[in-house]
Amino acid sequence: MKILHLISSPRGGASFSIKLGNAIVEKLQAANPDSTLTTRNLAESPFPHLEEVHINSFFTPKENHTPEFAEAIKHSDEAIAQLKDADILVIGVPLYNFGIPSTLKSWIDHIARAGQTFSYTANGPEGLVKNKKLYLAISSGGVYSEGPMKAYDFTESYLRSVLGFMGMTDITAYRAEGLSIPDLKDVALDKAIESIAI
């Protein structure tokens, strides 16, 4: 069992999404003692935002790559290989301005490649990354899983859509929410950790 833990918060030890993600990983490791863990901190080692050279390298056959294209596509090739090698993904997702951090979006932009992680067929698009279990560790200052602010949450819905498009549909989300609300903030993380079922 190979676990890939993706961290996208830049807050280090103060991050609730990292704490929740670590708790999920710990429970996975307890349930699978022989598992191996790879942690990728996207905040400390971010993927470059897509530029023209990246797009061109993705859509140019490998045999026609210039040295510039070969260098530009390295990040994507490495991320896709790491993704395909993993059995379980744990993704830390702090809610920033109603969406995911740009570091996580950059990682997605490098793994979402036609012919690699999805393909277009006569019957429509088909995801090529299958048989993965994903856990989302989402943190937010307010409550976005229900109530009046639910319409403002573009974290879980977006990740379920884009990851599902690539074939990863077995997704469980855990939330530490209300972290800025006086009546909730002191128990929000503990409540989220207690809800974890592996």
Residue frames relative to the residue before (quaternion, step in Angstrom):
aa qw qx qy qz dx dy dz
M 1.0000 0.0000 0.0000 0.0000 0.00 0.00 0.00
K 0.0932 -0.8042 0.5868 0.0152 3.57 -0.67 1.15
I 0.1498 -0.7963 0.5846 0.0411 3.56 -0.72 1.15
L 0.1121 -0.7625 0.6345 0.0580 3.57 -0.97 0.93
H 0.1102 -0.7961 0.5945 0.0260 3.57 -0.65 1.18
L 0.1262 -0.7963 0.5905 0.0340 3.55 -0.61 1.18
I 0.1399 -0.7763 0.6131 0.0432 3.55 -0.81 1.08
S 0.0685 -0.8246 0.5606 0.0316 3.59 -0.82 0.93
S 0.5681 0.5932 -0.3901 0.4161 3.60 1.25 -0.10
P 0.3424 -0.7438 0.5325 0.2143 3.62 -0.98 0.77
R 0.5400 0.6863 -0.3684 0.3187 3.60 1.26 -0.02
G 0.4052 -0.7528 0.4574 0.2450 3.60 1.22 0.11
G 0.8599 -0.0970 0.0910 0.4928 3.56 -0.96 -0.93
A 0.6447 0.5205 -0.3206 0.4590 3.59 1.22 -0.35
S 0.5500 0.6570 -0.3770 0.3517 3.57 1.26 -0.22
F 0.3678 -0.7344 0.5305 0.2095 3.56 -0.85 0.99
S 0.6208 0.5242 -0.3634 0.4558 3.62 1.05 -0.58
I 0.6272 0.5097 -0.3375 0.4826 3.60 1.10 -0.65
K 0.6515 0.5097 -0.3223 0.4603 3.60 0.92 -0.85
L 0.6701 0.4830 -0.2975 0.4787 3.58 0.95 -0.84
G 0.6366 0.5227 -0.3200 0.4681 3.58 1.01 -0.81
N 0.6444 0.5175 -0.3163 0.4657 3.57 1.00 -0.85
A 0.6401 0.5247 -0.3258 0.4569 3.59 1.02 -0.77
I 0.6286 0.5154 -0.3293 0.4804 3.59 1.04 -0.75
V 0.6486 0.5203 -0.3105 0.4607 3.57 0.94 -0.92
E 0.6514 0.5240 -0.3192 0.4464 3.58 0.91 -0.90
K 0.6722 0.4793 -0.3018 0.4767 3.59 0.96 -0.81
L 0.6185 0.5305 -0.3387 0.4705 3.58 1.06 -0.66
Q 0.6733 0.4933 -0.2908 0.4677 3.57 0.95 -0.90
A 0.6312 0.5222 -0.3348 0.4656 3.59 1.05 -0.71
A 0.6967 0.4567 -0.2646 0.4858 3.57 1.06 -0.77
N 0.7722 0.2086 -0.1027 0.5913 3.58 1.24 -0.52
P 0.1637 -0.8575 0.4790 0.0917 3.60 0.43 1.21
D 0.7000 0.4613 -0.2717 0.4726 3.58 1.12 -0.55
S 0.4350 0.7196 -0.4510 0.2992 3.59 1.25 0.10
T 0.2783 -0.7187 0.6076 0.1921 3.54 -1.31 0.40
L 0.2306 -0.7916 0.5582 0.0933 3.55 -1.08 0.79
T 0.0499 -0.7461 0.6634 0.0268 3.52 -1.06 0.91
T 0.1290 -0.7903 0.5966 0.0530 3.57 -0.79 1.03
R 0.0671 -0.7866 0.6136 0.0158 3.54 -0.86 0.99
N 0.1726 -0.8006 0.5701 0.0658 3.55 -0.50 1.22
L 0.2528 -0.8152 0.5091 0.1111 3.55 -0.20 1.32
A 0.6057 0.5502 -0.3569 0.4506 3.58 1.22 -0.39
E 0.7059 0.4401 -0.2567 0.4920 3.57 1.05 -0.77
S 0.7832 0.1313 -0.0654 0.6043 3.60 1.09 -0.71
P 0.0434 -0.8623 0.5044 0.0100 3.59 0.47 1.18
F 0.4676 -0.6211 0.5461 0.3121 3.51 -1.25 0.52
P 0.5130 -0.6378 0.4535 0.3527 3.61 -0.99 0.65
H 0.5124 -0.5911 0.5093 0.3587 3.56 -1.13 0.59
L 0.5755 -0.6288 0.3944 0.3432 3.55 -1.00 0.81
E 0.0681 -0.7639 0.6416 0.0133 3.51 -1.02 0.97
E 0.7514 -0.4011 0.2602 0.4547 3.56 -1.26 0.14
V 0.6598 0.5273 -0.3229 0.4271 3.59 0.93 -0.85
H 0.6294 0.5217 -0.3408 0.4643 3.59 1.07 -0.68
I 0.6603 0.5100 -0.3086 0.4569 3.57 0.85 -0.99
N 0.6754 0.4941 -0.2986 0.4589 3.58 0.88 -0.92
S 0.6474 0.5114 -0.3320 0.4573 3.60 0.99 -0.73
F 0.6261 0.5467 -0.3394 0.4404 3.60 1.07 -0.70
F 0.7853 0.3548 -0.1603 0.4814 3.56 0.97 -0.88
T 0.5954 0.5246 -0.3759 0.4785 3.58 1.26 0.27
P 0.5028 -0.6540 0.4596 0.3290 3.64 -0.77 0.94
K 0.6202 -0.6029 0.3573 0.3526 3.56 -0.98 0.90
E 0.6600 0.5309 -0.3161 0.4274 3.57 0.98 -0.83
N 0.7049 0.4281 -0.2578 0.5034 3.58 1.27 -0.32
H 0.4033 0.7384 -0.4630 0.2788 3.58 1.26 0.20
T 0.3454 -0.6769 0.6121 0.2186 3.50 -1.10 0.82
P 0.6670 -0.4634 0.3609 0.4584 3.62 -1.17 0.18
E 0.6262 0.5419 -0.3338 0.4503 3.59 1.06 -0.72
F 0.6623 0.4897 -0.3011 0.4805 3.58 0.98 -0.86
A 0.6370 0.5421 -0.3247 0.4414 3.58 0.95 -0.86
E 0.6646 0.4815 -0.2944 0.4896 3.57 1.05 -0.75
A 0.6727 0.5290 -0.2967 0.4238 3.58 0.94 -0.92
I 0.7221 0.4579 -0.2528 0.4526 3.59 1.02 -0.75
K 0.4327 0.7343 -0.4413 0.2806 3.60 1.26 -0.19
H 0.6427 0.5339 -0.3283 0.4407 3.58 0.90 -0.91
S 0.6814 0.5005 -0.2796 0.4549 3.54 0.90 -1.00
D 0.6606 0.5108 -0.3080 0.4558 3.58 0.86 -0.96
E 0.6637 0.5070 -0.3022 0.4595 3.57 0.95 -0.89
A 0.6741 0.4999 -0.2951 0.4567 3.59 0.90 -0.92
I 0.6588 0.5013 -0.3094 0.4678 3.59 0.95 -0.83
A 0.6411 0.5146 -0.3246 0.4677 3.60 0.97 -0.81
Q 0.6559 0.5047 -0.3018 0.4733 3.58 0.99 -0.85
L 0.6360 0.5282 -0.3149 0.4661 3.57 1.02 -0.82
K 0.7027 0.4720 -0.2755 0.4556 3.59 0.79 -1.00
D 0.6479 0.5355 -0.3120 0.4429 3.59 1.13 -0.64
A 0.6482 0.5429 -0.3155 0.4309 3.58 1.14 -0.59
D 0.3581 -0.7021 0.5730 0.2248 3.54 -1.23 0.60
I 0.7902 0.1385 -0.0294 0.5963 3.55 1.08 -0.85
L 0.1242 -0.7714 0.6191 0.0791 3.57 -1.04 0.80
V 0.0978 -0.7382 0.6646 0.0613 3.52 -1.08 0.85
I 0.0609 -0.8283 0.5566 -0.0209 3.57 -0.51 1.19
G 0.2662 -0.7637 0.5727 0.1340 3.56 -0.68 1.13
V 0.0083 -0.8321 0.5493 -0.0763 3.56 -0.68 1.13
P 0.0896 -0.7648 0.6355 0.0563 3.62 -0.25 1.15
L 0.4061 -0.6992 0.5287 0.2583 3.57 -1.00 0.81
Y 0.0132 -0.7924 0.6086 -0.0392 3.56 -0.62 1.20
N 0.8451 -0.1046 0.0496 0.5219 3.56 -0.64 1.12
F 0.7109 -0.4872 0.2018 0.4654 3.50 1.05 1.05
G 0.7550 0.3365 -0.2105 0.5220 3.62 1.21 0.03
I 0.6691 -0.4824 0.3778 0.4206 3.54 -1.30 -0.28
P 0.6043 -0.5463 0.4126 0.4076 3.62 -1.17 0.39
S 0.5916 -0.5978 0.4078 0.3555 3.57 -1.11 0.67
T 0.5814 0.5793 -0.3836 0.4234 3.60 1.12 -0.52
L 0.6652 0.4766 -0.3004 0.4900 3.59 1.02 -0.77
K 0.6206 0.5320 -0.3391 0.4657 3.58 1.03 -0.74
S 0.6400 0.5182 -0.3364 0.4568 3.62 0.97 -0.76
W 0.6211 0.5267 -0.3407 0.4698 3.60 1.01 -0.78
I 0.6522 0.5089 -0.3121 0.4672 3.58 0.93 -0.90
D 0.6485 0.5265 -0.3228 0.4450 3.59 0.95 -0.85
H 0.6927 0.4638 -0.2806 0.4757 3.59 1.10 -0.60
I 0.7066 0.4278 -0.2891 0.4839 3.63 1.12 -0.42
A 0.6437 0.5198 -0.3321 0.4529 3.61 1.14 -0.47
R 0.2528 0.7795 -0.5232 0.2340 3.55 0.11 1.32
A 0.4733 -0.6710 0.5000 0.2750 3.53 -0.85 1.02
G 0.7851 0.2790 -0.2382 0.4990 3.54 -0.92 0.96
Q 0.7217 0.3911 -0.2295 0.5230 3.56 1.28 -0.32
T 0.8213 0.0929 -0.0255 0.5623 3.58 0.75 -1.03
F 0.7729 0.0488 -0.0967 0.6252 3.57 1.30 -0.01
S 0.1327 -0.7813 0.6020 0.0983 3.55 -1.24 0.34
Y 0.3799 -0.6830 0.5689 0.2561 3.53 -1.24 0.45
T 0.0693 -0.8055 0.5886 -0.0035 3.56 -0.74 1.10
A 0.6967 -0.4450 0.3428 0.4463 3.57 -1.31 0.06
N 0.7138 0.4216 -0.2390 0.5055 3.56 1.21 -0.53
G 0.6996 -0.4222 0.2675 0.5106 3.57 1.26 0.23
P 0.7164 -0.4461 0.3029 0.4428 3.59 -1.26 -0.01
E 0.1215 -0.7787 0.6129 0.0563 3.55 -1.17 0.68
G 0.3824 -0.7160 0.5393 0.2241 3.56 -0.88 0.95
L 0.2627 -0.7960 0.5334 0.1136 3.56 -0.97 0.89
V 0.6477 0.4675 -0.3241 0.5069 3.61 1.27 -0.09
K 0.0946 0.8369 -0.5223 0.1336 3.54 -0.04 1.32
N 0.7887 0.3392 -0.2535 0.4457 3.53 -1.41 0.15
K 0.4735 0.6175 -0.4734 0.4128 3.56 0.93 0.98
K 0.2341 -0.7230 0.6271 0.1711 3.55 -1.21 0.58
L 0.0909 -0.8144 0.5729 0.0158 3.58 -0.78 1.04
Y 0.1066 -0.7533 0.6459 0.0632 3.51 -1.18 0.76
L 0.1893 -0.7635 0.6088 0.1032 3.56 -0.94 0.94
A 0.1488 -0.7616 0.6268 0.0696 3.57 -0.90 1.00
I 0.0079 -0.8460 0.5289 -0.0671 3.55 0.06 1.36
S 0.0553 -0.7898 0.6104 0.0220 3.57 -0.93 0.90
S 0.0688 0.7995 -0.5935 0.0618 3.55 -1.10 0.70
G 0.5552 -0.6250 0.4471 0.3183 3.53 -1.16 0.66
G 0.7508 0.2976 -0.1677 0.5654 3.57 1.12 -0.72
V 0.5315 -0.5814 0.4933 0.3689 3.54 -1.33 -0.18
Y 0.0200 -0.8395 0.5401 -0.0563 3.55 -0.50 1.23
S 0.5472 0.6322 -0.4074 0.3674 3.61 1.20 -0.15
E 0.7874 0.0376 -0.0078 0.6153 3.58 1.24 -0.44
G 0.6959 0.4919 -0.3311 0.4052 3.54 -1.28 0.12
P 0.8035 -0.3559 0.2008 0.4329 3.58 -1.31 -0.12
M 0.7006 0.4730 -0.2834 0.4529 3.62 1.12 -0.52
K 0.4083 0.7396 -0.4664 0.2624 3.60 1.23 -0.08
A 0.6405 0.5484 -0.3237 0.4293 3.60 1.01 -0.77
Y 0.6608 0.5125 -0.3009 0.4584 3.58 1.25 -0.39
D 0.5861 0.5999 -0.3633 0.4058 3.59 1.25 -0.15
F 0.0166 0.8028 -0.5938 0.0509 3.57 -0.52 1.21
T 0.4143 0.6891 -0.4872 0.3408 3.58 1.13 0.63
E 0.7748 0.3716 -0.2066 0.4679 3.56 0.34 -1.26
S 0.6669 0.5089 -0.3206 0.4399 3.60 0.85 -0.92
Y 0.6626 0.4997 -0.3106 0.4635 3.58 0.95 -0.85
L 0.6872 0.4843 -0.2982 0.4520 3.58 0.83 -0.94
R 0.6260 0.5199 -0.3434 0.4689 3.59 0.99 -0.73
S 0.6727 0.5036 -0.2960 0.4541 3.58 1.00 -0.82
V 0.7467 0.4183 -0.2488 0.4534 3.58 0.65 -1.07
L 0.6644 0.4734 -0.3109 0.4876 3.60 1.00 -0.73
G 0.6302 0.5308 -0.3246 0.4645 3.57 1.07 -0.74
F 0.5944 0.5726 -0.3468 0.4455 3.56 1.11 -0.72
M 0.7117 0.4223 -0.2411 0.5070 3.57 1.15 -0.69
G 0.6756 -0.5277 0.2804 0.4319 3.59 1.26 0.19
M 0.6094 0.5541 -0.3495 0.4467 3.59 1.27 -0.12
T 0.0628 0.8506 -0.5105 0.1096 3.55 0.09 1.33
D 0.6167 0.5299 -0.3536 0.4624 3.61 1.21 -0.28
I 0.1995 0.8084 -0.5052 0.2268 3.54 0.30 1.35
T 0.0678 -0.7676 0.6370 0.0212 3.55 -0.94 0.97
A 0.1611 -0.8007 0.5729 0.0681 3.58 -0.83 0.99
Y 0.0869 -0.7497 0.6542 0.0494 3.53 -1.08 0.87
R 0.1592 -0.8243 0.5425 0.0317 3.55 -0.96 0.91
A 0.1372 -0.6955 0.6979 0.1022 3.49 -1.12 0.86
E 0.1548 0.8232 -0.5219 0.1610 3.57 -0.13 1.26
G 0.6985 0.3988 -0.3524 0.4784 3.49 -1.21 0.62
L 0.3130 0.8050 -0.4575 0.2114 3.55 1.26 0.44
S 0.7106 0.3772 -0.2601 0.5340 3.60 1.28 -0.11
I 0.5744 0.5825 -0.3731 0.4376 3.56 1.30 0.12
P 0.5428 -0.6875 0.3671 0.3129 3.61 -0.54 1.16
D 0.7368 0.4311 -0.2520 0.4558 3.61 0.81 -0.92
L 0.7421 0.4229 -0.2100 0.4757 3.59 1.21 -0.37
K 0.6047 0.6512 -0.3594 0.2847 3.55 0.98 -0.86
D 0.6744 0.5185 -0.3126 0.4225 3.61 0.99 -0.71
V 0.7641 0.3395 -0.1880 0.5154 3.61 1.17 -0.46
A 0.4503 0.7437 -0.4287 0.2456 3.58 1.25 -0.30
L 0.6953 0.4641 -0.2892 0.4664 3.59 0.83 -0.93
D 0.6529 0.5149 -0.3191 0.4547 3.60 0.89 -0.91
K 0.6416 0.5271 -0.3172 0.4582 3.56 1.00 -0.84
A 0.6549 0.5078 -0.3096 0.4661 3.58 1.00 -0.84
I 0.6630 0.5047 -0.3077 0.4594 3.58 0.91 -0.91
E 0.6536 0.5184 -0.3146 0.4529 3.58 0.99 -0.82
S 0.6615 0.5254 -0.3083 0.4374 3.60 1.12 -0.56
I 0.5051 0.6728 -0.4204 0.3400 3.60 1.24 -0.29
A 0.0090 0.7763 -0.6285 0.0479 3.54 -0.81 1.08
I 0.1317 -0.8101 0.5699 0.0416 3.57 -0.53 1.16
